[in-house]
Amino acid sequence: MLPPRICSVFAGVFMVFCVTNNDVALALTPPPQAASAGYAHLTFDEEFNRPPDIGYGSPGHKWNGEWDGYYPSDPSHFPWANGVLTIIADANQGMSLTTQYQYAAGPNDLSSGSTYFTYGYFEAHLKCTDWSAFYLFDAQRRWVYGNAVTSNPATWTSEIDVIETDPGVPHTAVCTVHKNTGGDGGIPDEQNWPNSATIAGSTINQWHTYGVLWTPTQVTWYVDNQQVCTAPTYLSTRRPMALVLTAHPGGVGGSPSTVNPPTTAVKWVRVWH
């Protein structure tokens, strides 16, 4: 029998969180940077020590498997073995594993089982190829609903990229916070600069722990618990966001693919509040 799912509202802002392996959750301790910021409680945990709960076009699952975040995929793109989930893209299109049921379902769709977060410490242990990504994305992208983007930052599309990779620059970790992804509604996007850092190891074909500390005023990125970037938030970086992991052909900076198929291997994902 699957362990219980725990859902709640956090700090007066809509956010569903889940802990589905209480034995593991009790044994883990927060990274120092999370604990020092007051985020010491494990509220979402996926250790991949059993086949994960992934939905493919059906609601009520912990995770959802999608083509580039738009259309339901199938289990062949998300094989699990020996405590590792592998996200498999193809040569032309990316693959997403997300806590949001259906693209831009919206934070008011309580029946969907989507999981959204506002602030906290987010980390995942990954082995990347090509353009792998681990990011947080706006729970309700407004242009989907009649392009309802205005000068109000609450209508902009928020995004925090914990890590994006490029095989052409394997020692570079790309870490970005977006003001309004895609320039939705004609409001120009802005990004932190610099939005990358050089790390000692390679982001390609090596295991690393990628993390981000998201507070109301600052976003700070970590690789293997070492700080690599920091930037102030935008007014839009206060909206609930879904958690997303992807595999995609090419590289975030435009480099050509070096493998076929592109993959992202995941050992665990944790969120602290």
C-alpha positions as CSV (number, residue, x, y, z in Angstrom):
1,M,0.0,0.0,0.0
2,L,1.3,3.5,-0.9
3,P,2.0,5.8,2.1
4,P,-0.4,8.6,2.8
5,R,-0.1,12.0,1.0
6,I,-0.3,15.0,3.2
7,C,-1.6,18.3,1.8
8,S,-2.0,21.7,3.4
9,V,-2.0,25.4,3.0
10,F,1.2,27.1,4.0
11,A,1.7,30.6,5.5
12,G,-1.6,31.9,4.1
13,V,-0.5,31.4,0.5
14,F,-2.0,28.5,-1.5
15,M,0.6,25.7,-1.6
16,V,0.0,22.0,-1.5
17,F,2.9,20.0,-0.2
18,C,3.4,16.3,0.2
19,V,5.6,13.9,2.2
20,T,5.1,10.3,1.0
21,N,7.9,8.5,2.8
22,N,7.8,9.3,6.5
23,D,10.6,6.9,7.5
24,V,13.0,8.7,5.1
25,A,11.7,12.1,6.0
26,L,12.4,11.6,9.7
27,A,16.0,10.4,8.9
28,L,17.0,13.4,6.8
29,T,18.4,16.7,8.0
30,P,18.2,20.0,6.1
31,P,21.2,21.5,4.4
32,P,22.9,24.2,6.5
33,Q,21.8,27.0,4.2
34,A,18.2,25.9,4.4
35,A,18.2,25.5,8.2
36,S,19.8,28.9,8.6
37,A,17.1,30.5,6.6
38,G,14.4,28.9,8.7
39,Y,13.5,26.1,6.2
40,A,14.1,23.0,8.3
41,H,11.0,21.0,7.7
42,L,10.9,18.5,4.9
43,T,7.5,19.1,3.2
44,F,8.0,17.3,-0.1
45,D,10.2,14.3,-0.5
46,E,10.8,11.8,-3.4
47,E,13.7,9.4,-2.8
48,F,12.8,7.1,-5.8
49,N,13.3,4.1,-3.6
50,R,10.2,2.6,-5.2
51,P,8.4,3.2,-8.5
52,P,7.2,6.8,-8.4
53,D,3.5,7.8,-8.7
54,I,3.4,9.4,-12.2
55,G,0.2,10.3,-14.1
56,Y,0.0,10.5,-17.8
57,G,-3.0,12.7,-18.5
58,S,-5.0,11.7,-15.4
59,P,-5.3,13.7,-12.2
60,G,-4.5,12.8,-8.6
61,H,-0.8,11.8,-8.9
62,K,2.3,13.1,-7.2
63,W,4.0,13.6,-10.5
64,N,2.9,14.1,-14.1
65,G,4.8,13.1,-17.2
66,E,4.5,15.4,-20.2
67,W,6.0,16.3,-23.6
68,D,7.7,19.7,-23.0
69,G,5.0,20.4,-20.4
70,Y,2.1,20.5,-22.8
71,Y,0.8,17.0,-23.7
72,P,0.7,13.7,-21.7
73,S,3.6,11.3,-22.2
74,D,3.8,7.6,-21.4
75,P,5.8,5.4,-19.0
76,S,8.5,4.5,-21.6
77,H,10.0,8.0,-21.1
78,F,10.2,7.6,-17.3
79,P,11.9,4.3,-16.5
80,W,12.7,3.5,-12.9
81,A,15.4,1.1,-11.7
82,N,17.7,0.7,-8.7
83,G,16.6,3.9,-7.0
84,V,17.0,6.1,-10.0
85,L,14.3,7.6,-12.3
86,T,15.5,8.5,-15.8
87,I,13.7,11.1,-17.9
88,I,14.2,10.3,-21.5
89,A,13.5,12.9,-24.3
90,D,13.9,12.3,-28.0
91,A,16.0,13.9,-30.7
92,N,13.5,16.7,-31.4
93,Q,11.4,17.3,-28.3
94,G,11.9,17.5,-24.5
95,M,10.2,15.6,-21.7
96,S,9.0,17.0,-18.4
97,L,8.3,15.5,-15.0
98,T,6.2,18.0,-13.0
99,T,4.1,18.4,-9.9
100,Q,1.5,20.2,-11.9
101,Y,-1.4,18.3,-13.5
102,Q,-1.8,19.6,-17.1
103,Y,-0.1,22.7,-18.4
104,A,-1.1,25.8,-16.5
105,A,-3.9,24.1,-14.6
106,G,-3.9,26.9,-12.1
107,P,-3.5,27.1,-8.3
108,N,-7.3,27.1,-7.8
109,D,-7.8,23.7,-9.3
110,L,-7.8,21.8,-6.0
111,S,-9.2,18.6,-7.6
112,S,-6.2,18.2,-9.9
113,G,-3.8,17.1,-7.2
114,S,-1.2,19.6,-8.4
115,T,1.5,20.6,-6.0
116,Y,2.7,24.2,-5.8
117,F,5.3,26.0,-3.6
118,T,6.0,29.5,-2.3
119,Y,9.5,30.0,-0.9
120,G,11.7,27.4,0.7
121,Y,14.8,25.4,-0.2
122,F,14.6,23.1,-3.2
123,E,17.2,20.4,-4.1
124,A,17.7,17.4,-6.3
125,H,20.5,14.9,-7.0
126,L,20.9,14.7,-10.8
127,K,23.0,13.4,-13.6
128,C,22.5,15.5,-16.7
129,T,23.1,15.2,-20.4
130,D,22.5,17.8,-23.1
131,W,19.9,20.3,-21.9
132,S,18.8,19.1,-18.5
133,A,16.8,21.4,-16.3
134,F,15.4,21.5,-12.7
135,Y,13.2,24.6,-12.2
136,L,10.2,26.2,-10.6
137,F,7.5,27.5,-12.9
138,D,4.4,29.7,-12.4
139,A,1.4,27.8,-11.3
140,Q,-1.0,29.8,-13.5
141,R,0.5,31.2,-16.7
142,R,-1.9,34.0,-17.3
143,W,-1.7,34.2,-21.1
144,V,-3.3,30.8,-21.3
145,Y,-6.4,32.4,-19.9
146,G,-7.1,35.0,-22.6
147,N,-3.8,36.8,-22.3
148,A,-4.8,38.3,-19.0
149,V,-1.4,39.9,-18.4
150,T,-1.4,43.5,-17.1
151,S,1.1,45.9,-15.4
152,N,0.3,44.1,-12.1
153,P,3.3,41.8,-11.3
154,A,0.8,39.2,-9.9
155,T,-0.2,38.5,-13.5
156,W,3.4,37.9,-14.8
157,T,4.9,34.5,-15.4
158,S,7.4,33.7,-12.7
159,E,10.2,31.2,-13.1
160,I,13.3,30.1,-11.2
161,D,15.8,27.9,-13.0
162,V,17.7,25.9,-10.3
163,I,20.0,24.4,-13.0
164,E,20.2,24.3,-16.8
165,T,23.0,22.6,-18.6
166,D,24.7,22.8,-22.0
167,P,27.2,20.2,-23.2
168,G,29.2,22.9,-25.0
169,V,30.1,24.5,-21.7
170,P,30.1,21.5,-19.3
171,H,31.7,23.3,-16.4
172,T,29.0,26.0,-16.4
173,A,25.9,25.9,-14.2
174,V,23.2,28.2,-15.6
175,C,21.0,29.6,-12.8
176,T,18.3,32.1,-13.7
177,V,15.3,34.0,-12.1
178,H,12.9,35.4,-14.6
179,K,10.7,38.5,-14.2
180,N,8.2,37.4,-16.8
181,T,9.1,34.3,-18.8
182,G,8.7,34.7,-22.6
183,G,7.7,38.3,-22.3
184,D,4.1,37.2,-21.8
185,G,1.5,39.9,-22.5
186,G,4.1,42.3,-23.9
187,I,5.7,42.8,-20.5
188,P,9.5,42.3,-21.2
189,D,11.3,39.6,-19.4
190,E,14.3,40.4,-17.3
191,Q,16.9,38.0,-15.8
192,N,19.6,38.2,-13.2
193,W,23.1,38.8,-14.5
194,P,25.4,37.0,-14.3
195,N,23.1,34.0,-14.4
196,S,25.8,31.3,-14.6
197,A,28.8,30.1,-12.6
198,T,31.8,27.9,-13.3
199,I,32.0,24.8,-11.2
200,A,35.0,22.4,-10.6
201,G,33.3,19.3,-12.0
202,S,31.2,18.8,-15.1
203,T,27.5,19.3,-15.2
204,I,27.4,16.6,-17.9
205,N,27.4,12.9,-17.0
206,Q,28.3,13.5,-13.3
207,W,26.1,13.3,-10.3
208,H,25.6,16.7,-8.4
209,T,23.2,18.1,-5.9
210,Y,21.6,21.2,-7.3
211,G,19.7,23.5,-4.9
212,V,18.1,26.9,-4.6
213,L,17.1,29.0,-1.6
214,W,14.0,31.1,-2.4
215,T,13.0,33.8,0.0
216,P,10.7,36.8,-0.5
217,T,13.7,39.0,-1.3
218,Q,16.5,36.8,-2.6
219,V,17.2,33.7,-4.7
220,T,20.5,31.9,-4.0
221,W,21.8,28.9,-6.0
222,Y,24.0,26.0,-4.7
223,V,25.9,23.1,-6.4
224,D,26.9,20.4,-4.0
225,N,25.9,22.7,-1.1
226,Q,28.3,25.4,-2.3
227,Q,26.9,28.8,-3.2
228,V,27.4,29.7,-6.9
229,C,25.0,32.6,-7.6
230,T,22.6,35.0,-5.8
231,A,20.1,37.6,-7.1
232,P,17.3,39.7,-5.7
233,T,13.7,38.6,-6.5
234,Y,11.3,40.4,-8.8
235,L,7.9,41.5,-7.7
236,S,6.5,38.5,-9.7
237,T,8.8,36.1,-7.8
238,R,6.1,35.7,-5.1
239,R,3.6,33.5,-7.0
240,P,3.1,29.8,-6.3
241,M,5.2,27.7,-8.6
242,A,5.2,24.0,-9.6
243,L,8.4,21.9,-9.6
244,V,9.7,20.7,-13.0
245,L,12.5,18.4,-14.1
246,T,13.3,18.0,-17.8
247,A,15.5,16.4,-20.4
248,H,15.8,18.2,-23.7
249,P,18.0,17.9,-26.9
250,G,20.7,20.5,-27.4
251,G,21.9,22.9,-24.7
252,V,20.5,25.9,-23.0
253,G,23.0,28.1,-24.8
254,G,22.3,26.5,-28.2
255,S,24.9,23.8,-28.4
256,P,24.1,20.7,-30.5
257,S,23.1,17.5,-28.9
258,T,25.9,15.1,-27.8
259,V,23.7,12.1,-27.0
260,N,20.6,10.4,-28.4
261,P,18.3,10.2,-26.5
262,P,19.0,13.1,-24.1
263,T,18.4,12.0,-20.5
264,T,18.2,13.3,-16.9
265,A,18.7,10.8,-14.1
266,V,17.2,11.7,-10.7
267,K,18.1,10.0,-7.4
268,W,16.0,12.3,-5.2
269,V,14.1,15.5,-4.9
270,R,13.5,17.4,-1.6
271,V,11.7,20.6,-0.6
272,W,12.2,22.2,2.8
273,H,10.0,24.8,4.5
